[in-house]
Amino acid sequence: MFELKCNDYGFECNYEIKGDKESVTEQFKAHVYEEHGIDYTKEAVTQFILRKYPECK
């Protein structure tokens, strides 16, 4: 189980997503684009996950 929170990445936002790596990546990417106007690549969001969960490399 993976988790990303918007406020961990500098946004004043309470959005959190939990789940498997693929769904967290896709949903976080979509949320940040729709709500904050930032179009992160899938690879960038994957890097967020890998930095937070280094044991998954």
N, C-alpha and C positions, 0 to 999 in steps of 0.2 A: 504494500500500500504506500502510495506517494501522496504528498500534500504540498500545494503551493498556495501562498497567501499574497494578495496584491500589496498589502502594506509592507511586506518584507522587501519589496522592490521599489520602494519610494513613492508609492501611490497612497493618497489618503482615501482608502477604499477598504471595506470589510470583506471583499470577495475572497472565498477560500474554495479550493477544489481538492478532493481526495479521490483516489482510485488507482487504477493501473497506469503505468507510465504513458502509454499511448493516449488514453482518454484524458488524463491530466494535461498532457502536452497540447492536444487539440483544443480542449475547452478553455484552458488558460490563454492560449494564443488568441482564440476567438473573443474572449471577454476583453482582453487588453485592447484589441483592435476596436471593438464595438463601443466600449465605454471610455477609453482613454486616447483613442486615435493613433496608437502605435502598432505598426505592423511587424511584430517580431517574426523571424523565420522559425520554422519548426526546429531547426538546429539550435537556434539561440535558446528556445525554451527547454530543449533537451539538455543544454549546458546548465541551465538553472537547476534542473533536477539532479544532474550528475555532481554539481558542486554541493548541493544540499545532502545528497546521499552518495558519498564517494565509494562506498562499498559496492555499488551497482555498476561500476565501470567494467 
